[in-house]
Amino acid sequence: MIEITTNPIDRNKVIIAAETSEAGAMNAFIGTVRSKTSEKKVIQLEYECYEPMAIKEIEKIINVANSRWPILKVAISHRIGTLKIGEDAVVVAVSTAHRKESFEACQFIIDSLKQTVPIWKKEIYEGGEEWISAHP
Amino acid sequence: MKLKIKTFGIARDIMGGKEVEIEIGGNTVSLLRSSLLKKYPELENLRSLFIAVNQNYSEDTTQLVESDEIALIPPVSGG
């Protein structure tokens, strides 16, 4: 399952989508909106996405992960739009026969997602706003 | 050739529209890049700037046609 949604992410739905009776392990990563960045007090985040390309890039990441680890099922949901403090921005779930592979594959997928998938977040903090990672 | 460019994130703020048109005197991604930097010098300050052609990251040598779906990809920050 790959999903990009403006609605709150249903964690259970993502986990259920990665379940299979052959799995002995499932690793799930949940990325959430934190209240502070350095000394700035964050009010909300605004995510935007180039959706058709984002889906394709996520598929590429899953293909690479499948070639490196014996993954049984993967499910990914990424939220876009306006997110408040504490809300889930992304949920990744990976099931494998043994736990080591599920940890490694899940970390690879979220790390890669942050590097290549065309999704952008703008931080709205007290007194200003900023596109994250835009400048060196 | 005249190209339509989709813009996102900070690139949209710099270029002032969800989609901008630009005329270039050739057909490569590298020429498109240099034309965009000339027209919008603030793009130079970004940590990275990729150009996607038909929803795939392109190379500098990728050749363009007017019907391509072209997007400017400033530094991504998903997750």
Backbone of each chain as ProteinMPNN parsed JSONL, in Angstrom:
{"seq_chain_A": "MIEITTNPIDRNKVIIAAETSEAGAMNAFIGTVRSKTSEKKVIQLEYECYEPMAIKEIEKIINVANSRWPILKVAISHRIGTLKIGEDAVVVAVSTAHRKESFEACQFIIDSLKQTVPIWKKEIYEGGEEWISAHP", "coords_chain_A": {"N_chain_A": [[0.833, -1.201, 0.0], [0.611, 2.141, -0.914], [0.178, 5.4, 0.034], [-0.88, 8.75, -0.26], [-2.126, 11.309, 1.562], [-4.595, 13.747, 2.525], [-5.983, 13.486, 4.781], [-6.032, 12.649, 8.352], [-3.583, 10.187, 9.234], [-4.341, 6.771, 9.334], [-3.082, 4.758, 11.56], [-3.443, 2.053, 12.191], [-4.519, 1.025, 9.841], [-2.354, 1.145, 8.116], [-0.565, -0.604, 9.331], [-2.036, -2.982, 9.276], [-2.138, -3.332, 6.558], [0.414, -4.173, 6.023], [0.563, -6.639, 7.129], [1.115, -10.168, 7.211], [0.775, -13.721, 7.183], [3.13, -15.077, 6.898], [5.064, -13.566, 8.06], [7.488, -12.977, 10.613], [8.121, -10.787, 11.887], [7.4, -7.334, 12.271], [8.231, -4.049, 11.468], [7.56, -0.771, 12.369], [7.627, 2.63, 11.477], [6.977, 5.822, 12.719], [6.6, 9.073, 11.849], [6.392, 12.187, 13.372], [4.926, 15.446, 14.068], [6.917, 17.75, 15.642], [7.161, 19.955, 18.523], [9.076, 21.91, 18.712], [11.715, 23.555, 16.933], [15.048, 23.942, 16.93], [15.285, 26.845, 18.656], [12.836, 27.74, 18.069], [9.309, 28.081, 18.387], [7.068, 25.895, 17.191], [4.102, 26.194, 15.282], [2.473, 25.0, 13.318], [2.797, 22.622, 10.581], [3.094, 22.801, 7.055], [2.549, 20.701, 4.435], [3.445, 19.972, 1.098], [3.161, 18.399, -2.141], [4.355, 16.711, -5.044], [2.415, 14.863, -6.479], [2.042, 12.58, -8.429], [4.697, 12.009, -9.154], [5.822, 11.609, -6.654], [4.605, 9.238, -5.802], [5.711, 7.5, -7.701], [8.448, 7.7, -7.029], [8.437, 6.662, -4.455], [7.708, 4.066, -5.07], [10.027, 3.293, -6.448], [11.895, 3.309, -4.36], [10.876, 1.259, -2.783], [11.258, -0.859, -4.544], [14.078, -0.973, -4.622], [14.554, -1.57, -1.94], [13.312, -4.069, -1.8], [15.087, -5.503, -3.338], [17.25, -5.668, -1.703], [16.556, -6.706, 0.809], [14.728, -9.481, 2.204], [11.778, -8.77, 1.895], [8.435, -9.07, 2.948], [5.93, -7.675, 3.022], [5.113, -4.216, 2.436], [3.986, -1.097, 3.667], [3.056, 2.25, 3.212], [2.182, 5.428, 4.334], [1.759, 8.816, 3.697], [1.162, 11.965, 4.96], [-0.249, 15.002, 3.722], [-0.769, 18.595, 3.422], [-2.111, 20.677, 6.028], [-0.619, 20.238, 9.143], [-0.887, 19.662, 12.621], [0.864, 20.079, 15.798], [2.175, 17.047, 17.054], [0.729, 15.398, 15.368], [0.666, 12.649, 13.009], [2.998, 12.514, 10.392], [4.087, 10.721, 8.641], [3.833, 7.225, 8.098], [5.451, 4.161, 8.114], [5.468, 0.752, 7.422], [6.95, -2.414, 7.653], [7.114, -5.789, 6.868], [8.79, -8.829, 7.601], [10.45, -12.06, 7.587], [12.192, -12.31, 9.737], [13.393, -10.257, 12.518], [15.642, -8.525, 12.163], [15.943, -7.829, 9.455], [13.595, -6.409, 9.056], [13.907, -4.128, 10.637], [16.163, -2.947, 9.369], [15.306, -2.577, 6.699], [13.114, -0.894, 7.03], [14.303, 1.397, 8.102], [15.951, 2.099, 5.947], [13.992, 2.704, 4.026], [12.581, 4.944, 5.105], [14.7, 6.769, 5.382], [15.506, 7.058, 2.698], [13.171, 8.033, 1.567], [13.081, 10.591, 2.646], [15.118, 11.736, 1.237], [14.646, 11.644, -1.556], [11.934, 11.76, -2.365], [9.479, 13.813, -3.822], [8.307, 15.827, -1.752], [7.438, 18.533, 0.289], [8.037, 20.513, 3.193], [6.754, 23.209, 5.039], [7.55, 25.163, 7.752], [5.586, 26.642, 10.124], [6.128, 28.982, 12.406], [6.19, 30.727, 15.595], [6.121, 33.995, 14.772], [7.056, 33.728, 12.148], [7.819, 31.934, 9.045], [9.113, 29.073, 7.248], [10.557, 27.269, 4.55], [11.561, 24.005, 4.938], [14.931, 22.89, 5.024], [15.624, 24.183, 2.669], [17.695, 25.986, 2.154], [21.35, 26.068, 2.179]], "CA_chain_A": [[0.0, 0.0, 0.0], [1.251, 3.452, -0.899], [-0.916, 6.364, 0.14], [-0.61, 10.141, 0.093], [-3.475, 11.684, 1.977], [-4.779, 14.991, 3.286], [-6.67, 13.135, 6.034], [-5.163, 12.047, 9.367], [-3.183, 8.821, 8.882], [-4.869, 5.686, 10.167], [-1.915, 3.894, 11.836], [-3.854, 0.648, 12.116], [-4.713, 0.636, 8.445], [-1.031, 0.942, 7.523], [-0.006, -1.835, 9.907], [-2.805, -4.13, 8.755], [-1.769, -3.504, 5.14], [1.722, -4.843, 5.942], [0.5, -7.929, 7.816], [1.004, -11.414, 6.462], [1.018, -14.835, 8.11], [4.521, -15.556, 6.748], [5.981, -12.662, 8.76], [7.798, -13.179, 12.021], [8.459, -9.466, 12.424], [6.997, -6.135, 11.547], [8.789, -2.828, 12.019], [6.807, 0.408, 11.914], [8.185, 3.936, 11.815], [5.977, 6.897, 12.684], [7.194, 10.416, 11.914], [5.361, 13.089, 13.908], [5.25, 16.884, 14.084], [7.377, 18.124, 16.994], [6.73, 21.302, 18.92], [10.164, 22.883, 18.683], [12.871, 23.377, 16.065], [16.046, 24.743, 17.658], [14.606, 27.59, 19.722], [11.566, 28.266, 17.568], [8.105, 27.363, 18.785], [6.336, 25.559, 15.962], [2.64, 26.239, 15.398], [1.989, 23.921, 12.457], [3.577, 22.378, 9.368], [2.313, 22.672, 5.828], [3.22, 19.801, 3.493], [2.917, 19.846, -0.249], [3.636, 17.181, -2.786], [4.157, 16.511, -6.489], [1.906, 13.525, -6.137], [2.332, 11.421, -9.3], [6.123, 11.681, -9.065], [6.081, 11.102, -5.3], [4.217, 7.817, -5.806], [6.721, 6.763, -8.478], [9.709, 7.644, -6.282], [8.25, 5.706, -3.35], [7.771, 2.72, -5.686], [11.439, 2.989, -6.73], [12.542, 2.994, -3.079], [10.421, -0.082, -2.384], [11.936, -1.822, -5.426], [15.464, -1.133, -4.156], [14.495, -2.281, -0.649], [12.997, -5.477, -2.1], [16.27, -6.172, -3.889], [18.281, -5.802, -0.656], [16.072, -7.473, 1.962], [13.591, -10.362, 1.856], [10.585, -8.11, 2.435], [7.172, -9.733, 2.612], [4.98, -6.613, 2.644], [5.439, -2.842, 2.844], [2.894, -0.128, 3.547], [3.525, 3.612, 3.486], [1.203, 6.505, 4.194], [2.33, 10.139, 3.971], [0.124, 13.004, 5.036], [0.079, 16.341, 3.212], [-1.705, 19.613, 3.897], [-1.738, 21.337, 7.286], [-0.505, 19.31, 10.278], [-0.675, 20.266, 13.939], [1.825, 19.42, 16.679], [1.815, 15.717, 17.538], [0.08, 14.562, 14.356], [1.553, 11.8, 12.218], [3.276, 12.977, 9.028], [4.362, 9.558, 7.805], [3.897, 5.916, 8.751], [6.023, 3.117, 7.25], [5.459, -0.562, 8.071], [7.627, -3.425, 6.832], [7.116, -7.115, 7.495], [9.786, -9.783, 7.1], [10.428, -13.302, 8.364], [12.964, -12.099, 10.971], [13.323, -8.834, 12.884], [16.773, -7.705, 11.71], [15.646, -7.303, 8.118], [12.502, -5.421, 9.094], [14.501, -2.872, 11.132], [17.053, -2.357, 8.354], [14.54, -2.15, 5.52], [12.265, 0.237, 7.414], [15.173, 2.579, 8.191], [16.34, 2.46, 4.581], [12.856, 3.302, 3.314], [12.288, 6.307, 5.58], [15.854, 7.626, 5.041], [15.46, 7.329, 1.255], [11.997, 8.88, 1.324], [13.431, 11.976, 2.99], [16.11, 12.258, 0.294], [14.298, 11.686, -2.987], [10.511, 11.871, -2.714], [9.145, 15.24, -3.91], [7.373, 16.338, -0.742], [8.089, 19.683, 0.923], [7.308, 21.028, 4.351], [6.99, 24.578, 5.496], [7.309, 25.28, 9.181], [4.981, 27.909, 10.547], [6.473, 29.115, 13.824], [5.814, 32.036, 16.141], [6.888, 35.089, 14.189], [7.564, 33.545, 10.787], [7.659, 30.641, 8.39], [10.324, 28.712, 6.51], [10.595, 25.959, 3.879], [12.613, 23.246, 5.621], [16.091, 22.376, 4.257], [15.74, 24.817, 1.351], [18.983, 26.663, 1.977], [22.458, 25.363, 2.828]], "C_chain_A": [[0.87, 1.254, 0.0], [0.128, 4.472, -0.913], [-0.36, 7.753, 0.437], [-1.962, 10.759, 0.361], [-3.505, 13.03, 2.692], [-5.494, 14.713, 4.612], [-5.678, 12.606, 7.058], [-4.852, 10.591, 9.014], [-3.792, 7.839, 9.874], [-3.729, 4.68, 10.376], [-2.272, 2.42, 11.664], [-3.986, 0.164, 10.686], [-3.364, 0.325, 7.794], [-0.442, -0.378, 8.025], [-0.727, -3.07, 9.357], [-2.418, -4.405, 7.295], [-0.428, -4.21, 4.983], [1.715, -6.208, 6.619], [0.45, -9.093, 6.83], [1.383, -12.564, 7.39], [2.432, -15.389, 7.994], [5.506, -14.734, 7.569], [6.221, -13.112, 10.187], [8.097, -11.855, 12.688], [7.81, -8.389, 11.577], [7.606, -4.941, 12.257], [7.986, -1.67, 11.476], [7.514, 1.667, 12.376], [7.061, 4.958, 11.709], [6.702, 8.222, 12.838], [6.116, 11.407, 12.322], [5.85, 14.537, 13.917], [5.664, 17.28, 15.501], [7.144, 19.615, 17.241], [7.827, 22.351, 18.814], [11.184, 22.544, 17.612], [13.892, 24.387, 16.539], [15.306, 25.545, 18.731], [13.243, 28.134, 19.291], [10.387, 27.412, 18.024], [7.237, 27.153, 17.544], [4.835, 25.599, 16.222], [2.032, 25.106, 14.562], [2.949, 23.727, 11.284], [2.627, 22.305, 8.183], [3.113, 21.85, 4.825], [2.589, 19.945, 2.121], [3.707, 18.806, -1.021], [3.416, 17.268, -4.289], [3.731, 15.05, -6.591], [2.264, 12.408, -7.118], [3.804, 11.018, -9.246], [6.463, 11.102, -7.691], [5.741, 9.613, -5.215], [5.271, 6.991, -6.549], [8.024, 6.63, -7.7], [9.595, 6.687, -5.095], [8.313, 4.279, -3.896], [9.225, 2.325, -5.98], [12.168, 2.584, -5.447], [12.152, 1.581, -2.635], [11.095, -1.149, -3.252], [13.378, -2.057, -4.976], [15.474, -1.925, -2.848], [14.22, -3.767, -0.872], [14.21, -6.231, -2.632], [17.335, -6.398, -2.807], [17.856, -6.661, 0.531], [14.9, -8.339, 1.529], [12.291, -9.838, 2.481], [9.334, -8.878, 2.007], [6.133, -8.707, 2.184], [5.462, -5.262, 3.168], [4.184, -1.995, 2.725], [3.41, 1.24, 3.974], [2.359, 4.577, 3.334], [1.886, 7.816, 4.556], [1.206, 11.151, 3.938], [0.632, 14.272, 4.377], [-1.014, 17.315, 3.667], [-1.199, 20.198, 5.209], [-1.748, 20.34, 8.437], [-0.193, 20.062, 11.556], [0.376, 19.472, 14.713], [1.291, 18.052, 17.117], [1.161, 14.83, 16.496], [1.116, 13.759, 13.574], [1.725, 12.377, 10.814], [3.487, 11.791, 8.103], [4.354, 8.29, 8.66], [4.398, 4.91, 7.713], [5.961, 1.808, 8.025], [6.037, -1.598, 7.115], [7.563, -4.761, 7.557], [8.098, -8.036, 6.777], [9.7, -11.048, 7.967], [11.106, -13.095, 9.719], [13.165, -10.611, 11.232], [14.43, -7.964, 12.298], [16.464, -7.045, 10.36], [14.549, -6.24, 8.163], [12.998, -4.084, 9.632], [15.285, -2.186, 10.018], [16.263, -1.801, 7.172], [13.697, -0.919, 5.844], [13.112, 1.511, 7.505], [15.607, 3.05, 6.801], [15.204, 3.204, 3.87], [12.595, 4.731, 3.802], [13.455, 7.248, 5.259], [15.813, 8.012, 3.56], [14.308, 8.263, 0.917], [12.337, 10.353, 1.57], [14.408, 12.587, 1.981], [15.577, 12.469, -1.118], [12.831, 11.956, -3.308], [10.089, 13.349, -2.708], [7.972, 15.65, -3.021], [8.13, 17.447, -0.015], [7.304, 20.107, 2.148], [7.752, 22.428, 4.71], [6.619, 24.631, 6.967], [6.711, 26.658, 9.448], [5.284, 28.015, 12.035], [6.069, 30.498, 14.301], [6.707, 33.091, 15.517], [7.443, 34.843, 12.8], [7.262, 32.186, 10.202], [8.879, 30.363, 7.514], [10.148, 27.356, 5.835], [11.801, 25.204, 4.435], [13.663, 22.75, 4.631], [16.32, 23.08, 2.928], [17.128, 25.406, 1.109], [20.108, 25.908, 2.684], [22.757, 25.916, 4.215]], "O_chain_A": [[1.765, 1.395, 0.833], [-0.763, 4.421, -1.761], [0.521, 7.912, 1.282], [-2.844, 10.743, -0.498], [-2.553, 13.401, 3.378], [-5.599, 15.597, 5.462], [-4.593, 12.159, 6.687], [-5.724, 9.852, 8.557], [-3.76, 8.05, 11.087], [-3.441, 3.862, 9.502], [-1.517, 1.645, 11.077], [-3.614, -0.963, 10.36], [-3.239, -0.627, 7.024], [0.107, -1.163, 7.251], [-0.096, -4.071, 9.02], [-2.376, -5.554, 6.857], [-0.153, -4.785, 3.929], [2.751, -6.871, 6.679], [-0.17, -9.011, 5.769], [2.217, -12.399, 8.281], [2.892, -16.096, 8.891], [6.651, -15.145, 7.76], [5.31, -13.562, 10.882], [8.303, -11.792, 13.9], [7.687, -8.505, 10.358], [7.52, -4.819, 13.479], [7.75, -1.581, 10.271], [7.946, 1.763, 13.525], [6.295, 4.964, 10.745], [7.349, 8.461, 13.858], [5.055, 11.469, 11.703], [7.045, 14.803, 13.789], [4.878, 17.166, 16.442], [6.959, 20.407, 16.318], [7.544, 23.549, 18.825], [11.491, 21.371, 17.4], [13.612, 25.586, 16.546], [14.744, 24.943, 19.646], [12.586, 28.875, 20.023], [10.462, 26.183, 18.045], [6.743, 28.105, 16.938], [4.354, 25.106, 17.242], [1.186, 24.352, 15.043], [3.809, 24.571, 11.031], [1.504, 21.813, 8.294], [4.206, 22.24, 4.415], [1.368, 20.029, 1.987], [4.787, 18.387, -0.602], [2.421, 17.825, -4.752], [4.546, 14.143, -6.762], [2.752, 11.366, -6.681], [4.127, 9.831, -9.286], [7.298, 10.204, -7.583], [6.49, 8.827, -4.633], [5.672, 5.921, -6.09], [8.643, 5.566, -7.706], [10.551, 5.984, -4.769], [8.894, 3.392, -3.271], [9.611, 1.172, -5.787], [12.957, 1.64, -5.443], [12.992, 0.81, -2.172], [11.46, -2.215, -2.757], [13.848, -3.195, -4.948], [16.287, -2.83, -2.664], [14.817, -4.621, -0.217], [14.354, -7.433, -2.413], [18.224, -7.231, -2.981], [18.697, -7.276, 1.187], [14.165, -7.988, 0.606], [11.783, -10.389, 3.457], [9.2, -9.279, 0.851], [5.524, -8.837, 1.122], [6.127, -5.178, 4.201], [3.407, -2.159, 1.785], [4.113, 1.366, 4.977], [1.64, 4.548, 2.336], [2.521, 7.917, 5.606], [0.403, 11.185, 3.005], [1.82, 14.584, 4.463], [-2.038, 16.913, 4.219], [0.004, 20.211, 5.467], [-2.754, 19.675, 8.682], [0.64, 20.968, 11.583], [0.731, 18.353, 14.343], [0.128, 17.912, 17.496], [1.044, 13.624, 16.709], [2.284, 14.139, 13.489], [0.749, 12.688, 10.132], [3.119, 11.836, 6.929], [4.813, 8.294, 9.802], [3.869, 4.81, 6.607], [6.37, 1.768, 9.186], [5.675, -1.659, 5.94], [7.919, -4.851, 8.732], [8.223, -8.03, 5.553], [8.966, -11.087, 8.954], [10.657, -13.635, 10.73], [13.117, -9.798, 10.308], [14.197, -6.8, 11.971], [16.702, -5.853, 10.167], [14.577, -5.282, 7.391], [12.579, -3.028, 9.159], [15.099, -0.999, 9.753], [16.522, -0.692, 6.706], [13.582, -0.008, 5.025], [12.695, 2.574, 7.043], [15.627, 4.248, 6.518], [15.434, 4.208, 3.196], [12.407, 5.633, 2.986], [13.23, 8.404, 4.901], [16.059, 9.168, 3.213], [14.444, 9.166, 0.092], [11.938, 11.235, 0.811], [14.514, 13.81, 1.879], [16.018, 13.388, -1.808], [12.518, 12.348, -4.433], [10.307, 14.055, -1.724], [6.833, 15.796, -3.465], [9.322, 17.313, 0.263], [6.074, 20.071, 2.157], [8.933, 22.773, 4.688], [5.537, 24.208, 7.374], [7.259, 27.687, 9.052], [4.766, 27.238, 12.836], [5.654, 31.341, 13.506], [7.921, 33.076, 15.716], [8.225, 35.653, 12.303], [6.538, 31.386, 10.794], [9.583, 31.281, 7.093], [9.658, 26.408, 6.448], [12.925, 25.706, 4.405], [13.338, 22.258, 3.55], [17.134, 22.619, 2.128], [17.664, 25.332, 0.003], [19.869, 25.197, 3.66], [23.663, 25.429, 4.892]]}, "seq_chain_B": "MKLKIKTFGIARDIMGGKEVEIEIGGNTVSLLRSSLLKKYPELENLRSLFIAVNQNYSEDTTQLVESDEIALIPPVSGG", "coords_chain_B": {"N_chain_B": [[12.464, 26.968, -27.875], [9.28, 26.757, -26.203], [8.565, 26.255, -22.847], [6.595, 24.762, -20.285], [6.706, 25.021, -16.815], [6.295, 23.29, -13.86], [6.03, 24.33, -10.474], [7.24, 24.039, -7.106], [7.098, 24.237, -3.485], [9.68, 26.23, -2.087], [10.609, 27.096, -4.518], [8.367, 27.816, -5.926], [7.54, 30.043, -4.488], [9.658, 31.755, -5.117], [9.443, 31.978, -7.895], [6.902, 32.789, -8.329], [4.383, 31.576, -9.073], [2.264, 28.717, -9.755], [2.728, 27.439, -12.084], [5.018, 28.215, -14.555], [6.017, 29.842, -17.608], [8.679, 29.436, -19.896], [11.002, 30.521, -22.337], [13.388, 28.876, -24.24], [16.551, 28.679, -25.965], [17.221, 26.14, -27.099], [17.379, 22.574, -26.414], [18.026, 21.132, -24.103], [18.193, 19.875, -20.7], [20.213, 21.088, -19.204], [20.463, 23.574, -20.409], [17.935, 24.604, -19.923], [18.096, 24.767, -17.138], [20.148, 26.724, -16.793], [18.894, 28.889, -17.989], [16.713, 29.265, -16.309], [18.009, 29.947, -13.925], [19.124, 32.333, -14.66], [16.892, 33.9, -15.116], [15.602, 33.748, -12.66], [17.384, 34.554, -10.271], [17.502, 34.035, -7.516], [17.137, 31.318, -7.197], [19.587, 30.203, -7.25], [20.532, 30.249, -4.651], [19.576, 28.028, -3.367], [19.838, 24.848, -1.668], [19.853, 22.619, -3.282], [18.808, 21.857, -6.646], [16.73, 20.219, -8.621], [15.596, 18.994, -11.808], [12.66, 17.657, -12.937], [11.545, 15.471, -15.435], [8.759, 14.437, -17.074], [7.941, 13.237, -14.687], [10.206, 12.02, -13.652], [13.49, 12.176, -12.208], [15.825, 14.155, -13.958], [18.765, 14.141, -16.137], [21.519, 16.401, -16.824], [21.924, 16.252, -19.538], [19.577, 15.351, -20.595], [17.102, 15.43, -23.135], [14.631, 17.735, -24.218], [11.149, 18.041, -25.104], [8.437, 20.12, -26.249], [6.048, 19.171, -25.228], [6.666, 17.84, -22.895], [6.227, 17.004, -19.417], [7.328, 19.097, -17.118], [9.047, 19.73, -14.109], [10.189, 21.696, -11.401], [12.335, 20.86, -8.864], [12.91, 21.756, -5.774], [15.019, 21.518, -2.748], [13.995, 18.567, -1.13], [11.785, 17.719, 1.601], [10.333, 15.757, 2.959], [8.599, 13.453, 5.2]], "CA_chain_B": [[11.222, 26.261, -27.551], [8.573, 27.305, -25.045], [8.304, 25.163, -21.912], [5.807, 25.041, -19.07], [7.411, 24.438, -15.673], [5.565, 23.232, -12.581], [6.918, 24.753, -9.384], [6.822, 23.569, -5.778], [7.834, 24.693, -2.314], [10.305, 27.543, -2.127], [10.777, 27.512, -5.923], [7.136, 28.494, -6.327], [7.591, 31.383, -3.881], [10.63, 32.562, -5.862], [9.039, 32.181, -9.29], [5.638, 33.511, -8.32], [3.245, 30.932, -9.751], [2.288, 27.252, -9.725], [3.283, 27.015, -13.352], [5.566, 29.368, -15.282], [6.473, 29.53, -18.964], [9.986, 30.001, -20.216], [11.433, 30.259, -23.712], [14.832, 28.616, -24.265], [17.087, 28.545, -27.322], [17.828, 24.826, -27.261], [16.442, 21.557, -25.921], [18.558, 20.277, -23.038], [17.91, 20.246, -19.315], [21.238, 22.019, -18.706], [20.132, 24.921, -20.908], [16.76, 25.044, -19.163], [18.566, 25.139, -15.808], [20.857, 28.005, -16.811], [17.911, 29.936, -18.314], [15.915, 29.523, -15.103], [18.855, 30.638, -12.945], [19.301, 33.701, -15.142], [15.628, 34.62, -14.944], [15.257, 33.767, -11.229], [18.695, 34.351, -9.638], [17.384, 33.524, -6.134], [17.195, 29.851, -7.21], [20.993, 29.862, -7.028], [20.813, 30.135, -3.205], [19.004, 26.802, -2.794], [20.79, 23.769, -1.371], [19.9, 21.793, -4.496], [17.694, 22.148, -7.549], [16.634, 19.192, -9.666], [14.53, 19.179, -12.786], [12.006, 16.387, -13.254], [10.927, 15.423, -16.758], [7.76, 13.357, -17.09], [7.867, 12.645, -13.339], [11.45, 11.345, -13.278], [14.642, 13.072, -12.124], [16.522, 14.176, -15.247], [20.199, 14.453, -16.197], [21.77, 17.65, -17.563], [21.903, 15.993, -20.987], [18.24, 14.939, -21.025], [16.561, 16.317, -24.162], [13.253, 18.113, -23.921], [10.217, 18.474, -26.144], [7.507, 21.077, -25.636], [4.935, 18.492, -24.549], [7.107, 17.191, -21.653], [5.795, 17.532, -18.112], [8.584, 19.495, -16.471], [8.845, 20.287, -12.767], [11.376, 22.122, -10.682], [12.306, 20.183, -7.563], [13.838, 22.314, -4.785], [15.36, 20.49, -1.747], [12.804, 17.918, -0.587], [11.797, 17.672, 3.066], [9.218, 14.929, 3.42], [8.811, 12.655, 6.408]], "C_chain_B": [[10.616, 26.85, -26.274], [8.183, 26.143, -24.125], [7.466, 25.649, -20.741], [6.479, 24.309, -17.915], [6.509, 24.462, -14.449], [6.532, 23.611, -11.464], [6.346, 24.296, -8.044], [7.654, 24.243, -4.692], [8.426, 26.074, -2.496], [10.488, 28.029, -3.565], [9.524, 28.246, -6.411], [7.094, 29.913, -5.744], [8.51, 32.302, -4.688], [10.094, 32.929, -7.249], [7.647, 32.782, -9.432], [4.521, 32.881, -9.125], [3.384, 29.426, -9.703], [2.881, 26.685, -11.0], [3.786, 28.26, -14.076], [6.006, 28.899, -16.669], [7.832, 30.151, -19.182], [10.355, 29.592, -21.64], [12.94, 29.998, -23.663], [15.29, 28.351, -25.698], [17.807, 27.234, -27.541], [16.901, 23.802, -26.658], [17.012, 20.659, -24.822], [18.178, 20.804, -21.655], [18.947, 21.245, -18.801], [20.96, 23.448, -19.19], [18.907, 25.477, -20.171], [17.199, 25.531, -17.785], [19.229, 26.522, -15.833], [19.902, 29.155, -17.149], [17.084, 30.3, -17.084], [16.729, 30.312, -14.075], [19.07, 32.099, -13.345], [18.039, 34.536, -14.867], [15.257, 34.776, -13.468], [16.526, 33.526, -10.411], [18.632, 33.804, -8.2], [17.441, 31.994, -6.068], [18.609, 29.359, -6.916], [21.312, 29.612, -5.54], [20.308, 28.83, -2.592], [20.072, 25.727, -2.623], [20.935, 22.817, -2.56], [18.72, 22.188, -5.368], [17.712, 21.104, -8.662], [15.493, 19.537, -10.609], [13.967, 17.8, -13.113], [11.353, 16.507, -14.629], [10.017, 14.198, -16.805], [7.832, 12.523, -15.809], [9.063, 11.775, -12.975], [12.561, 12.383, -13.159], [15.425, 12.99, -13.436], [18.023, 14.367, -15.05], [20.34, 15.778, -16.941], [21.621, 17.455, -19.07], [20.525, 15.549, -21.505], [17.687, 15.956, -22.032], [15.06, 16.514, -23.939], [12.444, 18.317, -25.201], [9.126, 19.302, -25.448], [6.378, 20.399, -24.861], [5.357, 17.814, -23.242], [6.472, 17.84, -20.426], [7.064, 17.814, -17.312], [8.274, 20.118, -15.118], [10.187, 20.633, -12.144], [11.284, 21.579, -9.265], [13.335, 20.831, -6.633], [14.119, 21.249, -3.706], [14.109, 19.892, -1.089], [12.917, 17.806, 0.933], [10.599, 16.9, 3.598], [9.556, 14.203, 4.708], [8.498, 13.435, 7.665]], "O_chain_B": [[11.317, 27.361, -25.401], [7.556, 25.177, -24.559], [7.605, 26.779, -20.273], [6.787, 23.122, -18.019], [6.018, 25.517, -14.047], [7.71, 23.255, -11.505], [5.132, 24.183, -7.875], [8.75, 24.746, -4.939], [7.764, 26.982, -2.996], [10.52, 29.235, -3.811], [9.613, 29.179, -7.209], [6.671, 30.858, -6.41], [8.193, 33.47, -4.917], [10.272, 34.055, -7.713], [7.258, 33.228, -10.511], [3.779, 33.593, -9.802], [4.497, 28.907, -9.619], [3.46, 25.599, -11.005], [3.06, 29.247, -14.196], [6.323, 27.727, -16.877], [8.108, 31.255, -18.713], [10.066, 28.481, -22.085], [13.69, 30.802, -23.11], [14.525, 27.865, -26.532], [18.898, 27.216, -28.111], [15.737, 24.112, -26.403], [16.532, 19.542, -24.63], [17.889, 21.985, -21.465], [18.604, 22.154, -18.045], [21.195, 24.411, -18.461], [18.852, 26.662, -19.841], [16.741, 26.572, -17.314], [18.921, 27.382, -15.009], [20.076, 30.269, -16.655], [16.789, 31.47, -16.84], [16.214, 31.227, -13.434], [19.182, 32.982, -12.495], [18.108, 35.692, -14.451], [14.679, 35.786, -13.065], [16.733, 32.421, -9.907], [19.586, 33.188, -7.725], [17.755, 31.429, -5.02], [18.807, 28.257, -6.404], [22.235, 28.867, -5.212], [20.58, 28.551, -1.424], [21.073, 25.702, -3.339], [22.014, 22.278, -2.807], [17.751, 22.779, -4.89], [18.589, 21.107, -9.526], [14.562, 20.264, -10.261], [14.698, 16.894, -13.512], [10.702, 17.503, -14.943], [10.462, 13.068, -16.601], [7.79, 11.293, -15.837], [8.968, 10.904, -12.11], [12.585, 13.357, -13.911], [15.66, 11.902, -13.961], [18.49, 14.703, -13.962], [19.407, 16.227, -17.607], [21.239, 18.378, -19.789], [20.333, 15.391, -22.711], [17.781, 17.166, -21.828], [14.337, 15.602, -23.537], [12.978, 18.711, -26.237], [8.921, 19.201, -24.238], [5.815, 20.991, -23.939], [4.507, 17.266, -22.541], [6.215, 19.043, -20.395], [7.772, 16.9, -16.89], [7.358, 20.931, -14.991], [11.184, 19.939, -12.345], [10.301, 21.801, -8.558], [14.516, 20.489, -6.696], [13.516, 20.177, -3.746], [13.271, 20.621, -0.559], [14.019, 17.8, 1.48], [9.94, 17.317, 4.55], [10.661, 14.325, 5.236], [8.626, 12.904, 8.768]]}, "name": "protein", "num_of_chains": 2, "seq": "MIEITTNPIDRNKVIIAAETSEAGAMNAFIGTVRSKTSEKKVIQLEYECYEPMAIKEIEKIINVANSRWPILKVAISHRIGTLKIGEDAVVVAVSTAHRKESFEACQFIIDSLKQTVPIWKKEIYEGGEEWISAHPMKLKIKTFGIARDIMGGKEVEIEIGGNTVSLLRSSLLKKYPELENLRSLFIAVNQNYSEDTTQLVESDEIALIPPVSGG"}
